[in-house]
Amino acid sequence: MYRVWNFVTNYSLLLIIGAVIAIVWANFDPEGYHHFVHWVIWDNAPVGELHEGQRVLTFHYLINDMLMAFFFAIAAKEVWEAVILKEGSLRGRKAATPLIATLGGMLGPVTVYLGLAMVFGSTTFDAVANGWAIPTATDIAFSYLVGRMVFGAGHPAVRFLLLLAIADDAAGLIILAIFYPSGDLAPEWLFLSLAAAAAVFVLFNALPRRLDRQKPDRPNSSWVREKLGLWPYAVAACLSWYGFMRAGIHPALGLLPIVPTIPHADRAFGFFSEAEQYLTDLLNHIEHVLKHPVEIVLFFFGLMNAGVEFNAISEPTWLVMFGLLLGKPIGVFLFGAIGAHVLRLGLPQGMRTADLFVVGCVAAIGFTVSLFIASVAFDAGPVQDAAKMGALFSFAAAAVALIAGQMLRVQKVDA
């Protein structure tokens, strides 16, 4: 039973279950579904959606704006380690081709999305233009699962895919922060987030390590870890989240400034690696404490956001879907080939140029982050629902990737 639960949580299958329940519920009882999603937990609350000058905490806000902050914190942790560690996967020449391919995997979907929108006419273009970032996303968990099915666990293309997905997540976090504010901007509130991050880093990370110089047993750092644990960072995270909310930046990103302040190991095996559970640093400890709770949050995220009626299918659906299924593979292949051959940065040993196209097909599964961006890019209504349906349809990329792998004669490599 444990192995079944571990598989379900490792590959975010709870998210799919939540999404399926939402679709069925919304199509059989749309009124009941939307009443559930927007159920008011706390009227005139200190946090929540603004309605006529007062904040209202709804179930939707609790999941999307508050609890999803833990999901983005875990994604930020993977990005941070990939960049900061000496052997980080996004450092040096080995990351150059995947990073260039990531750029193509974002520009390709945007080009297809906006290009097709222009074909549909100016009225459609004006209605959907703000959703240009929806098809840029790559769902790490599902892409990794499909990538292993197509290439085998030991193929170098799987690691290439993970690097691409991590870089894609990093770019997606930046896009959300810059282009999709949650309200009127009040940047002075960001000083609260920055002050919380600076204080917790200095007092509970840097200062104990400085006091422990020339002390092999590290008494101060050990005391902070054993007696205080994650609580100083939890307090700082709450302050940072509140600062983001009041600043008008989407509060689901509110924990990002705290992640780099947490003590971390000098190596990383990746979120999907069994070996990483044996690392004893606080950052990995926090990640593994949050892992299963975040999967439950993702179940409710799917339940809150995937409830779209089938009659909502319209132009934005096809724009998002084709942006992902056409733009991703083409963009990853073209830019990856330019990086590997024109710029002579090369590909990992054992990976062919043709594999780049298959990697792009796998990376076209947008799902989680695409759904999230759709929910903030458009107001609730037909356009948002249609765009969400396109994000759900991106699962077709799994079948496309399997077919492409067969046609391009991918040789599976088991671990």
N, C-alpha and C positions, 0 to 999 in steps of 0.2 A: 504493500500500500504506500509506503514511504517513497519507493522508486517512482510510482505512478504520480504522486503529488509533486515530487521533485521535477519530473518531466513536464508536467502541466505548468508549474511555476517558472521553470527555466525558459520556456518558450512562449510565455505570456498567453497561454491558451485560455486562461480565465478572462482575458480581454475579449477574445473571440466569443466565448460563451455569453458574456454580458452584451456584446453587440448583437448576437443572434436573438437573445431574449428581447432586446429593445426593438429590433425590426419587427418581430412577430407581434409584440405588444402594440406598437404604434400603428400597425396595419389592421389589427382586430379591434382595438379600443384606443383610438388616438386621444380622445378627451381624457380618459383615465391616465394614459401615459404622460401627457403633458402636465396634468395636475400633479402627478408624482414628482416629475422632474423639477417643477417650480414650486414645490411645497415649501412654505415659509417656516423656517425653524425658529427665527428670532426677529421680531419686528422692532424697528428703531434700535438696531444693534450697533456696536462700535465698529464692526467690519461688515462688509457685504456690498451688494449692488445699491447704487444711488437711485432712489425714487422720491422725487419731489423734495429734495434736500435732506432726506433721511436715508440711512443705510438699512437694508433688509438682507438678512442672511438666509438664503435659500439652499435647498439641497444641491442644486446645480452649482452654486457659487462655492459651497463647501468642498465639492469634489474638484471642480475645474480650477479654481483659483487658490484654494488652500492646500488640499491634500496632494494635488498633482505637483506641488512644489518639491515633494520628496522624490518623485520620478525624475524631474529635471535635475535635482541635486545628484542623483546617482549617475545620470548621463554626464553631468559636469565633472564628476569624479573621474570617470574614464578618460575624458578629454584632458583634464588637468594632469593625470599621471602620464598620458601619452606624450604630453608636451614637456613636462618638467623633469622627468626622470632621465638619468644619463643614457639608459637603454630604451627610452620611450619610443613607441612605434611611430610617433609623428615628429621625430627629430632626424635631422641629417638627410643624406642622399637617398636612403632607403624609402623615405616617405615622399620623395619628390613626385614620382609618377602617380601614386595614389592621390596625392593632393591635387595634381593637375587634372586627373580624371574626375575628382570630386567637383572641381570647377565646371567641367563639361557636363557633369551629372546634375548641375543646378541651372546652368545657362540653357541647356537643351530643353528641359521641361518648360522654362519660362518662355522661351522662343515659340515652342509649339502652342502653349496655352494662349499667349497673347496673339500669335499669328492666326490661329483658328478663330479667336474671338473677333478679330478684324474681319475675317471672312463672313462671319455671321451678321455683321453690320454694326454700325456705330451705337445703336441702342443697346445691343447685347454687350458690346465692348465696354461701354460706360458702366453697365450694371455689374460686370464681373471683373473689371480691371484690378480691383483691390485684392483679389484672391490669387494674384500671380505667384505667391510663394507657396501655395498649397501643394503643387506637384513637385516641389524641390526636395521633399522629405524622403528619408529612407528609414524604415522601421528595422532597428538593429536585430531584435530577437527573431522576428519572422524571416528576415533576410538571411540570417545566420543558419536557421533551420533548413531553409530551402537550398542555400548554398552548399550545405553538407550533403543534401540529397542529390544535387547535381554533380558536384565535384568530388565528393568523398571528404572525410574529415582531414586527411593528410595532404590535400592538394594546396599548393601555394596560393591559388586563386581565392581560397577561403580566407586566408589572412589578409590578402589584398582587399577583399570585400569588407572585412571588419575595419581596416584602416579607413577605407572610403566612408563607411557608415558613421564611424566616430567623427571624422572630419565634417561630414554632412550635418551631424548633430550640433557640432560646435558652430557651424555657420547658421544653422536654424535658430539657435539660441540668440545669436546676434541679430538676426532678422526680426525675431519676435520682439526683442527689446527696442529696436530702432523704429521699425515700420508699423508695429501694432500696439501702440499705447492703449491702456485700458480706460483712460479718461483724460481730462485736461492735465497737461504736464505741470508739475510743481517740483522742479529738479532739486530745490533746496532740501527736500525730504531725503534725498539720496545721501546726504551727509550723515543721517542717522544710521543708514546701512553701512556706510564706510567706517563710521566711528565704532560701530559694534564689531565689525570685522577686525579693525586695527587693535581694539582693546583686547579682544579675546586672543588674538595672535601674540601680542606682546606679553600679556599677563600669564597666559596658560600654555604657551608654546616656546616663544623665543627666550623669555626671562628664565624659566626653569632650566633650559638647556645651557644658557650662559652661566648660571650659577653652578652647573654641574661640570664645567670645564675642569679637567685634571682630576675628575672623580669617576672612576670606572663603574662604580655601583649606581651612579645617577640618582641620588636620593631625592632631589627636588622633583625631577621629572616623574619618578616612580610614585611619589606622594600625590602629585597632581592626577596622574592616571588612575591610581588605585582609590583615592578618596573622592575625587571630583568626577572622574570619567568624562562622559559626554555632556554633562549638564551645563557647563559654561558655554559650550557651543550651541546647545539647545536654546538657551536664553538669548544668545547673540542672533541665532537664526530667527527667533520670533521678532526681535527688534528690526532685523534686516528686512524680513517679510513685510512688516508694517510700514517701513520706510518706502519700499517699492510700491505698496498699495497707495500710500498718500502721495507719492511722486507721480502717479499716473502711468507707471510702467507695469506691465502685466505682473501681478504678484506671484504667479506660479514660478517666476524666475527669481523670487526674492531670496532664496538660499544660496544663490550662486556666489556672492562675495564671501560667504563663510567657508565654502569647501576648501579653498587654498590655505586657509588658516589652520586646518586640522593636521596634526602630526601624521606623516605618511611614511610608508616603507621606501627603501631605496630601489625597489624593483616591483614589477606588476606582472601578473600572469593573464590578466583579462577577466572580465566579469563572468565568463562562461567556463572558466577553468576551475577544476576541483582543487588544484594546488593553492589557489588564492585564499581559500578558507583557513589555511594554516598560518597565514601572515598575522602577526600580533599587533601591528600598528593600529592606532585609534581610527584612522580613516577607513581601513578595510573592516575593522570591527563594526563601525557604524553602518557601513554598506550592507554587511551581512545580517545585521539586526533589522535593517529596513527592508530587506529583500522580499520576504513573504508579505509583510503589511502592504508594500507597494503593489504587489501583484493583486491583492484584494482591492486596493484603490483603482487599479487598472480595470478590474471587473466592473466597478461602479462607473468608471469613466466611459467604458463601452456602453453601459446601460444608460447613462445620462446623454450621450452624444450620438449614438448610432440609430436612434429611433426615428427613422425616416420612412414616410409612406412611399410606396412604389410609384404613385402618381406624381411624385415630386421630380421624377427623372426629366431633365430638360437639358438645354445647352451647357450649363455649367458642369453637369455630370460628365459629358463627353470631353469637355475641355480639360478637366482634372484627370480623367482616365487616360486620354491620349497624351496629355502632357507627361504622365508617368510612363506609360507603356511604349511610347515612341521617343519622347525626348530624352529619357534616362539612358536607354541603351545606345542611342546614336551619340549623345553627348559624351558618355563615358568612353565609348569606343574611339571617337575622333580625337578627343583631348588626351586620352591615355596613349593612343598611337603617336600623337605629336610628342608627348613627353618621352615616350620610350625610344622612338626612332629619330625624329627630327632634332629633338634636344639631346638625344643620346643618353638619356638617364636610365634606360633599360627596364626590363621586367624581372621579377623574381625568377630564379632558376627553376625550370620546369613549367613555366607559364607561357602560353603562346599568345600572340596578338589576337587571334580569334577568341580567346577566352575573355578578353576585355568586353566583347559584345554580350557574352553570356552573363558576366558579372553585372553589366548594366541592366540586363533583364531582371536579374534577382533583386538588384537595388531599387527596382521600380515599385516594390511593395512599400507604399507610403504609410498607410493605415494610421498608426497612433498619432504621430506628429501632424500628418495631413488632416486628420479629424480635428485636432486641437487648433491648428491654424485656421481651418474653415470656421470654427466656432468663434474666433476673434476677428476674422477678416470681414465677416458679414453679420448684419443684424439678423435676429431670428426671423425666419420667413422662407419663402420659396427658393430664393437664390442660395441661402445657406444650406437648406435641405438638399438641394440638387448637387451642390459641391460636396457635401458629406457622402452622398451616394457614390460620387466619383471616387472618393477616397476608399470607400468600401469595395468598389469594383476593382481596385488596384490589386486585390488578391489574385486576379487573373494573371498577374505577372509570374506567379509560381508555375502555372501551366506553360506559359510562354517560355520561361527559363528552361523547364524540363525538355520541351520540344527543341529549343535552340541548342541545348546541350547535346541532344541526339543528332541533330542535323550537322552540327559542327564537330562531331566525334570527340567530345570531351572524354578523356580517359580518367575514370574515377581512381582516386588514390586514397586508400583507407589509412587510418592513423597507425 
